[in-house]
Amino acid sequence: MNTATETRPFEAEVAQVLRLVTHSLYSHREIFLRELVSNASDACDKLRFEAIGKAELLGDDAELHIDIEYDKGAKTVSVRDNGIGMNRDEVVANLGSIASSGTRRFLETLSGEQQADARLIGQFGVGFYSAFVVADKVTVLSRRAGAAEGEGVRWESDGKGEYSLAAEDIATRGTSVILHLKDDDAEFLDGWKLRDLIRKYSDHVAFPIRMLKQKDGKLTDEWETVNDASALWAKNKSEISDDEYKAFYKSLGHDFNDPLAWAHNRVEGSQRFTTLLYIPAQPPFDLMMGARDERKGVKLYIKRVFIMDAAEELLPNYLRFMRGVVDADDLPLNVSREILQHNRQVERIKGSCVKRVLDLIEKLASGEPEKFDTFRKAFGNTLKEGIVEDPSNRERIAKLLRYASTKGEGAEQNVSLDDYVGRMQPGQDAIWYVTADSYKAAAGSPQLEAFRAKGIEVLLMFDRVDEWIMGQFGEYEGKSFRNVAKGELPLDAADKQKQEAAAKEAEPLVKKLKDLLGDRVADVRVSARLTDSPSCLALSDYELAPHLARLLREAGQDVPESKPTLEINPAHALVKRVESGADEAKAKDLALLLLEQAEITAGAALPDPAAFVQRMNRLLAT
């Protein structure tokens, strides 16, 4: 049966992906085979899992495999699997549209002048479209497991905006992808070339990849397996080379780059399982989506049978960048996600995975500083979230965090908490820090002036998560954390006496500023923080930093309104002009300018920028 053909346009995003993929992967054309084999392997995995409860889906074809053929005369390469297959609706959903929350990010990433972004293909669920890098037409024949012979589907496209659909009689379940190669890509019509690519990219796919044997330069009718077809993680570590580990990672993670590091462990005893966990060298595209969307990256196998992408159950959210596999011996094969979430054995596996990952990162920190620096730049922000999410490992995570500092090397975040504690002054009982929305804002904060004058080191924190993290991070090695902008500074007896005298002397000035500023401020007081600047904001211990409040409001979050406390430096010339000014209007402009300067340096949004500009102009003109 071959009914009338229906022609449909690709969704707009698919058309963009096709155009960008075919233009961005010209130097990595061979990747099409890895992606199609990975998709075929996934289809076999899915069938094997569904067949646990429905053995009839396998029928009399229980040996799952992937076949690759080429035809020099027809200029075609075919990748065929006997996996789960697709029905018509699934073909449309999988090949005519992209149901991926990361698609827009993918398009934005590829839109730049970047030619090395082949690592992104597959991460976004668009690996199939890499076929059009080497093919000017792609034909897909698919029949879902359990469907009748006449319920097959034929999909075809030249990748230029449309695809056709037709019903097709297909004798066996599974999917065939037939590539009609471009003239310039005839190199892939060679058995040795294809075998070499399979060994390079797909040797440890856990299903046999078969090709027809060659004899006297001609193809025979006999199939032979051309990959290792074994689970790499099930082998002894001594039998696996670094190149094999790297190749498996690339196949597993759809990444062109080598992994940064990996850990391969077998746990014996009352509960037996194997973990092979990788740290990528670069962040996966969906790293910051992990808290909202379903996370993938660590696959769960049970007795080498793929069960699901179960990253959420196997690793906490702050380790969502990890990739790898976990293969357990003792879980039931028909385990569901709901069972996983309430399973003590899974909790033990999760605890072991977290330990292995932290061990691996600690190893980089102590023995491979260049790799650790790469890790920190890629995933340091994400790791910080563990301070809140994983109290049981807080001390271990804290030792791995790095910050910029007033005694560090510019914006470089290479100061550990141990470094800081080791440099603390005699009698210092707090770890001082400041948060801001950039390094320059943190380093230029007026609240640092008194600390610099006394030689006290301050950590400069300017990542978006820092303010949230520090709100939960009480102490380290018995030393409490203190924000230089919050609360009153602890002063020794001499400084306290000096501060009290300055405050008493400035009482008339403070009262005048309070009157001029009215309900714009909660309070005005003489600062112990300032030595050079005229003013700054002071926050209560539990008040949200102004820069973070601004970001949350911009994101549409409700943030409680609060009036700032203004601290002043009475010795500063600008403050003295307020005190001595007889012109009430000018004094009010100066008072508001002191407040607005303090708000700007704290990262707050000015309530009326136009009025601020007009005020500045008036003062500059006099």
RAGIQUI-V8557 format. One record per run of one state. SS is the DSSP state (H for helix, E for strand, C for the rest). FROM is the first residue (numbers start at 0). TO is the last residue. If there is no record, write none. Layout:
BEGIN
SS|FROM|TO  SS|FROM|TO
END
This chain:
BEGIN
C|0|4  E|5|8  C|9|10  H|11|23  C|24|24  H|25|27  C|28|29  H|30|52  C|53|53  H|54|56  C|57|63  E|64|70  C|71|74  E|75|80  C|81|86  H|87|94  C|95|101  H|102|109  C|110|115  H|116|119  C|120|125  H|126|132  C|133|133  E|134|142  C|143|147  H|148|150  E|151|156  C|157|160  E|161|167  C|168|172  E|173|180  C|181|181  H|182|187  C|188|189  H|190|200  C|201|206  E|207|214  C|215|216  E|217|224  C|225|230  H|231|233  C|234|235  H|236|238  C|239|240  H|241|252  C|253|259  E|260|266  C|267|271  E|272|278  C|279|285  H|286|288  C|289|296  E|297|301  C|302|303  E|304|308  C|309|309  H|310|313  C|314|315  H|316|318  C|319|321  E|322|327  C|328|335  H|336|340  C|341|342  H|343|366  C|367|367  H|368|383  C|384|384  H|385|388  C|389|389  H|390|399  C|400|401  E|402|404  C|405|413  E|414|414  C|415|415  H|416|422  C|423|428  E|429|434  C|435|437  H|438|442  C|443|444  H|445|453  C|454|457  E|458|460  C|461|464  H|465|469  C|470|473  E|474|475  C|476|477  E|478|482  C|483|484  E|485|485  C|486|491  H|492|504  C|505|505  H|506|519  E|520|525  C|526|533  E|534|538  C|539|544  H|545|553  C|554|562  E|563|567  C|568|571  H|572|579  C|580|582  H|583|600  C|601|607  H|608|620  C|621|621
END
